[in-house]
Amino acid sequence: MAYIYQVHFDIEPDQMNQLEIGASLERVLGYLRTLLPSQMGFITARAMYSLAIPDKTHLIFQSVWETWDDIDAHRHSSLLEEKILTEFEPHVPLEDLVSHIYEEVP
């Protein structure tokens, strides 16, 4: 059974250029996708953004883990999404980040 760790936040329409190849937010998300596979139990990760919300863009980053122990270890690691997104440019404010944990339905 897989466990999903999801972080989401909004950006303004004028910040969409931060998702272009080589832009700061795109680099941070790429950094996460590159380093998370080194953690025990990591399965996959994806980043996505909304298309149907006109005044804001909703960004979601999900990482998928094999066991509860794996996701729990990730939540206490230096690669936790909230830590990376708040420490590196463009410094997403912690109060703007919302995280959830899901268990896959068998």
Number of C-alpha atoms within 10 A of each C-alpha: 10 18 22 21 21 19 20 19 19 18 16 11 12 9 12 14 13 15 16 11 11 12 14 17 22 16 18 21 19 15 13 20 18 11 10 20 14 9 15 15 19 19 15 14 19 14 17 12 17 12 9 9 10 9 10 17 19 16 16 18 19 20 24 23 24 16 17 15 13 17 24 13 14 21 15 9 12 10 16 18 25 18 15 17 21 16 14 13 13 15 14 19 12 13 8 11 17 13 14 10 14 11 14 10 7 5
